[in-house]
Amino acid sequence: MKVGAMCTSYNHQDWERLMTEDYERSPEIPDPVMMDNALRLGDQIEPLGFDSLWTTEHYGSAYSMQPNPLQWLAYWAGRTERVDLGTAVVVVPWWNPVRLAHEISMLDILLRGRRLLLGLGRGVSEHEYASLGVPRDQSRDYFYEILDVLRLADEKERFSYKGEIFELPPTMVRPQPRHKGKLLEGARCAFTTRGSAIRAAEAGLGQLFVAGEPLSEMAKQVASFNQIRADRGLPPDQPTAMLWMYCAETEEEAEIGYEYYQRQQQDARNHYFAWNSAGFEGVKGYEEYQKVFANADFGAANLWEQRHTQLIGTPDQILEKAKNLQEAVSLGYLVVHASYADMPVESAEASLGLFSKEVLPALHEMATPLHEHSLGTAEQAATAG
């Protein structure tokens, strides 16, 4: 199995200030300090033996302060020699399609033969859409029109496009990429609802879990997604999963990892649903999100479920969880998130080092078969999600 590591930054301590809208007061910890911590950890990912370095895309809050993931990854392209780079995710509707095609092509050049592992998504939070001037109720249309343009740019040297949103005159992407015609090979989509799963399958995209569901639910989603793909004449997909990781010598020491994880879940709640947000009521394209997140549990019950899924524990416990995950969902690629919430950088560093020493070699030797139960049934395709 190949294993990547996330490299992004949070400012957990700032949520108290943001939630009370005390904008006259400066953050307790300056953002550059938190970014320096991310740079410190990022420099260790390749030497520790990981296969890839990943990041995400967010704007305007203390949650994952990572705008323009391709700019961030271009920095790491110059800092590394061996690892691939990945996005979890590029939020496609927030981009001009021609600019995004150019940025992807340029990063492919800078990687000097290594691969950009593209994870794509359409975004959720109201305040990010509003600040970027993109209508959230058209997010699906934006996503798939931009995806069409990316495919045209990859397939042809000169192309034009006419859609409902974008109309492009004959244009070219320069510089042309090293992997011309293969930039979207293996591209994956992060989604939560059945409607998004169907559209992703129809577009030929694979599945990326930014995992927060119980293992049983993830297994159902993979089987359903593969049945949807089969119904459309597409081969089955083995998902990529991003999981929260905290590796400790003892079970007692690992308990703090669950505390960090729970605080991270509260930060996610603040970013997506509580701060500068009116929710999803009446928002076209997010009807299923309204149902899902109206009943979302960010408290103790959710934490208990996640003990069986998230890679928090001793090396032996983490390895057992990874084995269970592979068997349940036919996992093909694992990405671990080693620094989150208010975790001190020294603790994240120690966890990452122990994981790379005691767990990573065994994961690299782990086979990643596609299990029959991940192929799904017609009934699952019709009812899941």
N, C-alpha and C positions, 0 to 999 in steps of 0.2 A: 504494500500500500504506500502511496505517496502522501506526504504530510506537509502542509504549509502552516504558516503562522501569521496572524493578523498583526498589523502595525498601525495603530491609530491612537488618538488621545482624547481623554475626557477631562472635564473639570467638575467632578462630583460636588466639591465643596461649594460651588457657586449656585446650586439649585435653590438653596434657602433664599438667597438674594433675588433670584429671578422669579420665584413663586410669589414673593411679596411685592414684586415690581419696584424694588428699591434700586432704581437705576442710577441714582446719584452717588451711590457707594461703589467703589471699585471692587473687583473680585478679590477674595481673600488670598488666593494664590494666582498670580498673573498667568495668563494663557501661555506666554513663551516658556515659562518654567515647565508647564505640563507637556508642551511640545518637545522641549529638550529631553524630557524623560522618555518620550516615544522614540526620539532619535537614538538615545542610549540603548534602548532595547532592540530597536531595528538593526543596529550594527552587529548584534549578536546572532541574528537569525541564520545567516549563511554559515558562520563558523561553527555553530552548534549542530549543523547537519541537516537542517530542514530543506525541503525541496523547493519551496516557494515562499514569497512574502506577499501578503494581501493587505488591502485597505478598503475603505468604504467611502461614501459621499454624503455629507450633511452640511447644512448651512445655518448659521445664526443662533445657535444655542450651545449650552454647555455639554450637550450630548454629542459625542464623537465629532470633535472639531476638525473636520477633514473635508474642506472644499476641494473641488477639482482633483479627484483621485489620480488622474493621469499625470498631473504636475508632480504630485507626491511620488508616484512610481517612477517618473523620469529621474528624480533625485536618486532613488535606489538603484536604478539601472546603471548609474555612474558609480555607485558605491560598491556594487557587487560584481561577481564574475560568473557565478555558477547558477544561482537560483532563478527560476521563472518568477514572474510577477502576476498577481491576480486582483480582480475587483469583486467585492462583495457588498455593494454593487455599484456600477455606474447607473445613476438614475436618468434613464434615457430621455424622458420628456423635458428635462431641464436644459437640454442642449439644442443648439442649432445643428442640424444634421451634417452640413458640410464641414463645420468646425470640428465636430466630433470625429468624422471620418479622417480629417487631417491629423488630429491629435493621436488617434489610434495608430495611424500609419507612421507618424514620427516616432512614437514609443517603440514600435516594432523595429525601426531602424536602430534606435539607441540600444536595444537589447542584444544586438550583434549575434543573432541566431537563436537566442533563447526565446521562449514563448510568452506572450501575454494571454493569460487565462481569463477570458471575459465572463464576468457575471453581470447580468443586466436586470434592472427592476424599474418599476414605474412610480415608486415613492408613495408616501402616505400623508405626511404631516401638512396640515393646512397652512401653517405659517411659512414653511419653506416654499410651497407653491406660490403663495401670495407675494413673498418678497422677491421672487424671481420673475414675477409677471406672467406665469403660465397658468391657464385655467385648469384647476384640478378636475373638473367634471369632464374634461376632454383628454385626460391622461392616457387612456387606452388608445385613442386615435393618434395622439402624438407618438406614443411608444411604437406602434406598428408602422406608421409612416416613416419615422426615423430609421427603424430597423430595415425597411425596404431600401432606403437611401444608402445605408451602410453596406447592404448586400450588393447594390448596383456599383458602388464605389470600389468594392473589393473585386467584383467580377470584370469590370470594364475599366479602360483607361479614361475614356470620356463618356459622360452620361448626362442625362437630363431626367427630370421627374415632375409629374403633375399629380398631386393628391388633393384631398379636401382642405388640408392645412398648408402644405408646402408645395410651391411651384418653383422648380429650379431650372434655369437655362442650361444649355450644354456647359459642363464644367469638368475640371480634372482635380485629382488629389496629387499634390506634389510636396515632398518626395513620394514616389511610389514605394510601397513597403517591401521588405525582404520576402515576406510570406504572402505575396500577391495571390489572391484567390483562396487563401486559407485563413484569413484573419478571424473569421467567425466560426472556424472549425471548432466544434466542442463548446460553443457558447451556451451559457446556462442562464436560466431565469429564476429569480426568487419570487415566489407567489404564495398566497395563503388560501385563496378561495378557488372553488371549482371553476368559475367562469374564467379566471386567469389561467388556470391549468389547461383548459381546453384551448384557449388562444395560444398559449406557449407551445403546446403540442402541435397545433396546426402550423405554427411558424417554424417548426423543426428545432426548437430550443430544448436543451436538457434541463434538469432540475437542480436547483441550488437551495439547500436548507440553511437558513439562518435559524438554527434549531431552538425552538422553545416549547414544542409539543412533547407530550409523553411518547415513549418509544412505540407503543401500539398504534398511536395516531399517525406517526411518521410512516410506519409500515403500510398502513391503509392508503396513505396519500401516494406512496411510491407505486403500489399495485394499481391504484386507480389511474395514475398518470400513464403508466405503461400500457394499460388497457386502452386508454384514449389514443395513445400513439399507435397501438396495433390496429385499432379501428380505422386509422388513417393511413395504414400501410407503412408505418415507420418502425424501425427496430426498437427494442427495449432500451431503456436508459438506466445507467447506474449513477445515482446522485452524488453530488459533492455536498458535504455537511460541514457547517461551521459550528463548533461547540465551545462553550466556556470551560477553561481549564485552570485548575489550581492543584499543583502536585506537591505533596508534603511527605515527610518521613513517616509520620504516624497518623492514625485516624483522628486523634485529638487535635493535632496541629492542622489537619485538613478541614476541621469544622469552620475555621474562619473563612475558608474559601466559599462556603455556602452563604455566609453573611455578606461577603463581597457580592456574590451573585444576586442575592435578594435585593441589595441596594442598587445594583445595576438594573434590575427589573423595574424598580421604582423610578429610576432615571428615565428609562424607556417610556414608562407611563407618563411622566411629566412631559417629555418631548413630543410624544405622538398624540396624547389625549387630553392633557390638563392645561398646559401652558400655551396661551395664544391659540386656543382651539375651541371651535364650536361643535366638534365631533363630525359624524358622517351622515346625520339625518338629512335626507333629501338630496345628497350629493350623487349625481349620476356616476355609475361605475364603481361605487363604493357601498352599494346596498348590502352585499354580503359581509363587508367589514363591520357595518353597523350591528349586524346580528352577532358576529363572532366576538367583537370587542365589548359589546354591551355586557357580556357574561364573563369577560376575561378576569382571571384571578391572578393578582400580582402579589398575593400574600403567602401565608404559611402553607396552605394546601398546594399551591403551585410549586413551592419550594420542595415539598415532600415528593411530588411527582418527578421533579428534575433530579433528585438524588439518583434515580435509576438511569438518567440520560447524560447529564453534563459530566465532563471529565474532571471531576473534583474528587480527590482522595489520595491514597497512597499509590505508588507506582503499580503494584499488583491490582488494586481496585480499578485504576484507570485502564489498564490493559484489558481487564475482564469486561469493562463497559464497552470498550472499543470493539472487542470480539462480538459482544451481543448486538451492537449496532450494525456491524457488517452483516451478521446473520439475519437480522430483522429487515434491513432495507437494501441489502446488496450494495453496501457503501463502496464507492469506487475511489473517492479522494476525501481526505480529512483535512480540515483547517481548524487550528486551535486558536482561541483568543486568550492570551495569557495576562493581559493587563486591563483592568476595568474598575468602575466605581471608584472607591477611595483607597484602592490597594496601593501601598507604598511601592515605589519603583524598586526598592531593594527586595521586597517580597516577591514581586513579579519576576525579578531577575533570578532569585533563588529557585522559584518554581519552574521557570523555563529551563534552567540549568539541570535540575534534577530530572525533569521530564526528558530532556535530550539524552541524558546519560542512561536512565533506567527504563524508559518506555519507548523512545523513538527507534532504537535498533530493532526491537521486537515488532513494532508496527511496520517497519520497512520489510520485514520478512513475512508479514501476514498476507496471505492470498486474498484476492478480492473477487470471488466468484459471483456470478449472477444467479441467484437462487430462484427456483421455480415459483415460489410463493410471491415473488416480486413482479411476476408477469401480469397478475391481475385476472379478473373475470369481467364479463360483460355486466354482471350485476353491480360490481364495485364501480365500474365506470359510470353507471347510471345513477348511483346513489351517493357516492362519496363527495366530500367537500361541503 
